[in-house]
């Protein structure tokens, strides 16, 4: 089986190619993109999701497609790339008699999880749902819906914001300016689920979720493993609401605090789901603690901590 992987140079793509080192894989990269971080021996093909001709050429000899590529940061590109690009890739796969198409979505696009309508990224992923499951295709279709993915090879430092404040401080008092909640999964859960869908022809939708976690659970675990001696001192939300906020409002009114206390009541959500949807995956999962600690270990290994 020859597997074409889009988004091969990204966080999940690199982990997947390392996990699939004993398989025939082809990494699809944009023209001119660096391939220096790809594992040794991986074949590459240049193609662009906006160019149907290049996608047709990329399908030569391919049996399965794993579609990871997506625009994440540039809002102007999200609909064009994430929805339109997926349509062009699906068309190319159908014309090439591909057997299996595995799509990496996001948890907010799953039908049982309310999407954040203010998120252009989630809207672009939801737009792909009808394309994949509302139409007939000549290949098997599987979609994966992970929550907040952590693990090694995070070259874009997407999880660094949670680690750096702890490594740089002796005391951290969550919620700071937000009351965050998390649902963390290991990147290995995602790559193993992709391989499961390829090997078992496991079609349909597959959630990849861990347990819902509090600020203190996540940050406390990071503090115990990160360099330095940071202590995480949790503050219950009720104290924040009825003590911290009024105090900051008063200090703001008299000119002592530059900001009022409203920011302390903001809630950050990093992938939480209903309790009946927690800890689901088509494969045996790794612990959320290992997802965090291996992220930290990798940051240390590349010298950013």
C-alpha positions as CSV (number, residue, x, y, z in Angstrom):
1,X,0.0,0.0,0.0
2,X,1.4,3.4,-1.0
3,X,0.0,6.3,1.1
4,X,0.1,9.9,0.1
5,X,0.3,12.3,3.0
6,X,-0.6,15.9,2.7
7,X,0.6,18.4,5.3
8,X,3.6,16.1,5.7
9,X,5.9,18.8,7.0
10,X,3.6,19.8,9.8
11,X,3.4,18.7,13.5
12,X,1.1,15.7,12.8
13,X,2.5,14.9,9.4
14,X,6.1,14.6,10.7
15,X,4.9,12.3,13.6
16,X,2.9,10.2,11.2
17,X,5.8,9.7,8.8
18,X,8.0,8.6,11.6
19,X,5.3,6.2,12.8
20,X,4.9,4.8,9.3
21,X,8.6,4.4,8.6
22,X,8.1,0.8,7.5
23,X,5.4,1.7,5.0
24,X,5.5,3.0,1.4
25,X,4.7,6.7,1.9
26,X,4.8,9.8,-0.3
27,X,5.0,13.2,1.3
28,X,3.1,15.8,-0.6
29,X,4.8,19.2,-0.2
30,X,4.1,22.6,-1.7
31,X,6.5,23.7,-4.5
32,X,9.6,25.2,-2.9
33,X,8.8,24.0,0.6
34,X,11.7,22.7,2.8
35,X,11.8,18.9,3.2
36,X,14.8,19.0,5.7
37,X,12.7,17.7,8.6
38,X,11.2,14.8,6.8
39,X,12.5,11.3,7.9
40,X,15.3,9.9,5.7
41,X,14.1,7.9,2.8
42,X,10.6,9.4,2.4
43,X,9.6,10.0,-1.2
44,X,8.2,13.5,-1.9
45,X,6.0,15.0,-4.6
46,X,5.4,18.7,-5.1
47,X,1.7,19.7,-5.4
48,X,-0.7,22.4,-4.3
49,X,-4.3,22.1,-3.1
50,X,-5.2,25.0,-5.4
51,X,-3.8,23.2,-8.5
52,X,-5.9,20.2,-9.8
53,X,-3.2,19.3,-12.3
54,X,-0.5,18.9,-9.7
55,X,-2.9,16.9,-7.5
56,X,-3.7,14.5,-10.3
57,X,0.1,14.0,-10.9
58,X,0.6,13.4,-7.1
59,X,-1.9,10.5,-7.2
60,X,0.3,8.4,-9.5
61,X,0.7,5.0,-7.9
62,X,-1.1,5.9,-4.7
63,X,-3.5,3.5,-3.0
64,X,-4.6,5.7,0.0
65,X,-4.6,9.4,0.9
66,X,-4.1,10.9,4.4
67,X,-5.2,14.5,4.2
68,X,-3.6,16.6,7.0
69,X,-2.9,19.8,5.2
70,X,-4.9,22.8,6.4
71,X,-4.7,26.6,6.7
72,X,-4.7,27.3,10.4
73,X,-3.6,30.9,10.9
74,X,-4.5,32.9,7.7
75,X,-8.3,33.4,7.9
76,X,-8.4,34.5,4.2
77,X,-7.1,31.1,3.2
78,X,-9.1,28.8,5.4
79,X,-12.2,28.4,3.3
80,X,-10.3,28.3,0.1
81,X,-7.8,25.8,1.3
82,X,-9.6,23.7,3.9
83,X,-12.9,23.3,2.0
84,X,-12.0,24.1,-1.6
85,X,-8.6,22.3,-1.4
86,X,-10.2,19.2,0.1
87,X,-12.8,19.2,-2.7
88,X,-10.0,19.2,-5.4
89,X,-8.1,16.5,-3.5
90,X,-11.2,14.3,-3.3
91,X,-11.8,14.7,-7.0
92,X,-8.2,13.8,-7.8
93,X,-8.4,10.7,-5.5
94,X,-11.6,9.6,-7.1
95,X,-10.1,9.9,-10.6
96,X,-7.1,7.9,-9.5
97,X,-9.1,4.9,-8.1
98,X,-7.7,5.5,-4.6
99,X,-9.0,2.9,-2.1
100,X,-9.0,4.9,1.2
101,X,-9.3,8.6,2.1
102,X,-8.5,9.6,5.7
103,X,-9.2,13.2,6.7
104,X,-8.0,14.9,9.8
105,X,-10.7,17.3,11.1
106,X,-11.1,19.0,14.4
107,X,-13.3,18.1,17.4
108,X,-15.6,21.0,16.9
109,X,-16.6,19.7,13.4
110,X,-18.0,16.4,14.8
111,X,-21.8,16.4,14.6
112,X,-22.2,15.6,18.3
113,X,-19.9,18.5,19.4
114,X,-21.2,22.1,19.1
115,X,-19.0,24.0,16.8
116,X,-17.6,27.4,17.7
117,X,-19.3,29.5,15.1
118,X,-16.8,32.4,15.8
119,X,-13.9,30.2,14.6
120,X,-13.2,30.4,10.9
121,X,-11.1,27.3,11.2
122,X,-13.9,25.2,12.7
123,X,-16.3,26.6,10.1
124,X,-14.0,25.6,7.3
125,X,-13.7,22.0,8.7
126,X,-17.5,21.8,9.2
127,X,-17.9,22.7,5.5
128,X,-16.0,19.5,4.6
129,X,-18.6,17.3,6.4
130,X,-21.1,17.3,3.5
131,X,-18.4,16.8,1.0
132,X,-17.1,13.7,2.7
133,X,-20.3,12.1,4.1
134,X,-23.1,13.7,2.1
135,X,-21.9,12.3,-1.2
136,X,-21.0,8.9,-2.6
137,X,-17.4,8.2,-3.3
138,X,-15.5,5.3,-5.0
139,X,-13.2,5.0,-2.0
140,X,-13.6,4.4,1.8
141,X,-13.8,7.6,3.8
142,X,-12.7,8.0,7.5
143,X,-12.6,11.3,9.4
144,X,-10.8,11.8,12.7
145,X,-11.8,14.5,15.3
146,X,-9.0,15.1,17.8
147,X,-9.1,17.5,20.7
148,X,-6.0,19.4,21.9
149,X,-3.0,17.5,20.5
150,X,0.3,17.5,22.3
151,X,3.6,15.7,21.8
152,X,7.1,15.9,20.2
153,X,8.1,17.5,16.9
154,X,6.1,20.7,17.6
155,X,8.4,22.9,15.5
156,X,5.9,25.7,15.4
157,X,5.7,25.8,19.2
158,X,2.0,25.6,19.2
159,X,1.9,24.4,22.8
160,X,4.8,26.5,24.0
161,X,2.4,29.1,25.5
162,X,1.5,26.7,28.3
163,X,5.0,25.7,29.1
164,X,7.1,28.8,28.9
165,X,5.3,30.8,31.8
166,X,5.9,27.9,34.1
167,X,9.6,27.5,33.1
168,X,10.1,31.2,33.6
169,X,8.4,31.8,36.9
170,X,8.7,30.5,40.5
171,X,4.9,30.8,41.2
172,X,2.0,30.7,38.9
173,X,-1.6,31.4,40.0
174,X,-4.2,30.2,37.6
175,X,-6.5,31.3,36.3
176,X,-4.3,34.4,35.7
177,X,-6.4,36.2,33.1
178,X,-8.4,33.2,31.9
179,X,-10.1,30.2,33.5
180,X,-8.9,27.5,31.1
181,X,-10.2,24.0,30.6
182,X,-8.5,21.3,28.4
183,X,-9.0,18.0,26.7
184,X,-5.5,16.7,25.9
185,X,-4.6,13.8,23.6
186,X,-1.2,12.5,22.6
187,X,-0.1,13.0,19.0
188,X,0.6,9.2,18.9
189,X,-3.1,8.6,19.5
190,X,-3.8,10.5,16.3
191,X,-1.1,8.8,14.2
192,X,-2.1,5.3,15.5
193,X,-5.8,6.1,14.7
194,X,-4.8,7.1,11.1
195,X,-2.9,3.8,10.7
196,X,-5.9,1.9,12.2
197,X,-8.2,3.5,9.5
198,X,-5.8,2.5,6.8
199,X,-5.2,-1.1,8.0
200,X,-8.8,-1.9,9.1
201,X,-10.6,0.1,6.4
202,X,-12.4,1.7,9.4
203,X,-14.8,4.1,7.8
204,X,-16.9,6.9,9.2
205,X,-16.3,9.4,12.0
206,X,-13.9,8.8,14.9
207,X,-13.5,11.0,17.9
208,X,-10.1,11.2,19.6
209,X,-10.6,12.6,23.1
210,X,-9.1,12.4,26.5
211,X,-10.6,13.4,29.9
212,X,-11.7,17.0,30.5
213,X,-9.0,18.7,32.6
214,X,-8.8,21.8,34.7
215,X,-6.2,24.6,34.6
216,X,-4.6,23.3,37.7
217,X,-4.3,19.7,36.5
218,X,-2.6,20.7,33.2
219,X,-0.4,23.4,34.6
220,X,0.5,21.4,37.7
221,X,1.7,18.5,35.6
222,X,3.8,20.8,33.4
223,X,5.3,22.4,36.5
224,X,6.3,19.0,37.9
225,X,8.1,18.2,34.8
226,X,9.4,21.5,33.3
227,X,12.8,22.9,34.2
228,X,12.8,25.3,37.2
229,X,10.9,25.1,40.4
230,X,7.6,26.7,39.6
231,X,4.7,26.1,42.0
232,X,1.2,26.3,40.7
233,X,-1.3,27.7,43.2
234,X,-4.9,27.3,42.0
235,X,-7.6,29.8,42.8
236,X,-11.2,28.5,42.6
237,X,-13.4,30.2,40.0
238,X,-15.8,31.4,42.8
239,X,-13.0,33.3,44.5
240,X,-12.0,34.8,41.2
241,X,-15.6,35.9,40.5
242,X,-16.6,37.2,43.9
243,X,-13.2,38.5,45.3
244,X,-10.6,39.0,42.6
245,X,-12.8,40.7,40.0
246,X,-14.4,43.2,42.4
247,X,-11.0,44.0,43.9
248,X,-9.5,44.7,40.5
249,X,-12.6,46.8,39.5
250,X,-12.1,48.9,42.6
251,X,-8.4,49.3,42.0
252,X,-9.1,50.2,38.4
253,X,-11.6,52.9,39.4
254,X,-9.1,54.5,41.8
255,X,-6.3,54.4,39.2
256,X,-4.1,51.7,40.8
257,X,-4.8,48.9,38.3
258,X,-4.5,49.6,34.6
259,X,-7.2,47.1,33.8
260,X,-10.6,46.1,35.3
261,X,-11.4,42.6,36.5
262,X,-13.5,41.4,33.6
263,X,-10.5,39.6,32.0
264,X,-10.3,37.3,35.0
265,X,-13.7,35.9,34.2
266,X,-12.9,34.9,30.7
267,X,-12.9,31.1,30.0
268,X,-10.5,29.5,27.7
269,X,-11.5,26.1,26.2
270,X,-8.9,23.9,24.6
271,X,-11.0,21.1,23.2
272,X,-13.4,20.0,26.0
273,X,-16.3,17.8,25.2
274,X,-19.4,16.4,26.9
275,X,-18.5,13.8,29.6
276,X,-20.1,11.0,27.6
277,X,-17.7,11.8,24.7
278,X,-14.5,11.8,26.7
279,X,-11.7,9.2,26.4
280,X,-12.7,7.9,23.0
281,X,-10.5,6.7,20.2
282,X,-10.4,3.8,17.7
283,X,-7.1,2.7,19.3
284,X,-5.7,2.2,22.8
285,X,-4.7,5.7,24.1
286,X,-1.6,7.1,25.8
287,X,-2.1,9.1,28.9
288,X,-2.6,12.9,28.8
289,X,0.3,13.2,31.2
290,X,2.6,11.6,28.8
291,X,1.4,13.9,26.1
292,X,2.4,16.9,28.2
293,X,5.7,15.5,29.5
294,X,6.9,14.4,26.1
295,X,6.1,17.8,24.7
296,X,8.3,19.4,27.4
297,X,11.1,16.9,26.8
298,X,11.1,17.7,23.1
299,X,11.2,21.4,23.8
300,X,14.2,20.8,26.0
301,X,15.9,18.6,23.4
302,X,15.7,21.4,20.8
303,X,16.9,24.1,23.2
304,X,13.8,26.3,23.6
305,X,13.5,25.5,27.3
